[in-house]
Amino acid sequence: MGYGEYVEGGLMKVLGGFVILVGIGLAGYLLYLSRGYWVIAVAAFLVFLVLGAMMISRGSYTRKQNTPMGRVEDVTDK
């Protein structure tokens, strides 16, 4: 499994998951600073959750065809 697995939208899925984790961390950090920031923490978590979910839903694992350009299929004449 290499970079070829993350061509185009697959990388967006991975980054979407990372965005969700950042949102969880940010919300946890704001709650750690003070319980008075709970509204901001919930809002930040929801924003990052929606953004990450949109990135995950739009991305798709695709692989480019491993065929050279201009390839001619084998044809047998009978």
C-alpha positions as CSV (number, residue, x, y, z in Angstrom):
1,M,0.0,0.0,0.0
2,G,1.7,3.2,-1.1
3,Y,0.8,6.6,-2.5
4,G,-1.0,4.9,-5.4
5,E,-3.8,3.9,-2.9
6,Y,-4.4,7.6,-2.1
7,V,-4.8,8.9,-5.6
8,E,-7.3,11.8,-5.9
9,G,-10.1,11.4,-3.4
10,G,-8.5,8.8,-1.1
11,L,-6.2,11.4,0.3
12,M,-9.2,13.6,1.0
13,K,-10.7,10.8,3.1
14,V,-7.5,10.6,5.1
15,L,-7.4,14.4,5.6
16,G,-11.1,14.4,6.6
17,G,-10.4,11.9,9.4
18,F,-7.5,14.1,10.5
19,V,-9.7,17.2,10.5
20,I,-12.2,15.4,12.8
21,L,-9.4,14.4,15.2
22,V,-8.2,18.0,15.3
23,G,-11.7,19.1,16.2
24,I,-11.9,16.6,19.0
25,G,-8.5,17.7,20.3
26,L,-9.4,21.4,20.1
27,A,-12.7,20.9,21.9
28,G,-10.9,18.9,24.6
29,Y,-8.3,21.5,25.0
30,L,-10.9,24.3,25.3
31,L,-12.7,22.3,28.0
32,Y,-9.4,21.6,29.7
33,L,-8.7,25.4,29.9
34,S,-12.0,26.3,31.4
35,R,-15.4,24.8,31.7
36,G,-16.8,28.2,30.8
37,Y,-15.6,27.6,27.2
38,W,-18.0,24.7,26.7
39,V,-20.2,26.6,24.1
40,I,-17.1,27.5,22.0
41,A,-15.8,23.9,22.4
42,V,-19.1,22.4,21.2
43,A,-19.2,24.9,18.3
44,A,-15.6,24.2,17.2
45,F,-16.2,20.4,17.5
46,L,-19.3,20.6,15.3
47,V,-17.6,22.8,12.7
48,F,-14.7,20.4,12.4
49,L,-17.0,17.4,12.4
50,V,-19.1,18.7,9.6
51,L,-16.0,19.7,7.6
52,G,-14.4,16.4,8.1
53,A,-17.6,14.5,7.2
54,M,-17.9,16.5,4.0
55,M,-14.3,15.7,3.1
56,I,-14.8,12.0,3.8
57,S,-18.1,11.7,1.9
58,R,-16.7,13.5,-1.2
59,G,-13.5,11.5,-1.4
60,S,-13.3,8.0,-2.8
61,Y,-10.5,5.5,-3.2
62,T,-9.8,5.3,-6.9
63,R,-6.9,3.8,-8.8
64,K,-5.8,4.8,-12.2
65,Q,-5.7,2.1,-14.8
66,N,-2.3,0.5,-15.1
67,T,-2.3,0.6,-18.9
68,P,-0.1,2.6,-21.2
69,M,-1.7,5.3,-23.3
70,G,-2.5,4.3,-26.8
71,R,-2.5,0.6,-26.1
72,V,-3.9,-1.5,-28.8
73,E,-5.8,-4.6,-27.8
74,D,-4.8,-7.9,-29.2
75,V,-7.0,-8.9,-32.1
76,T,-6.9,-12.2,-33.8
77,D,-8.1,-12.5,-37.4
78,K,-9.8,-15.7,-38.5
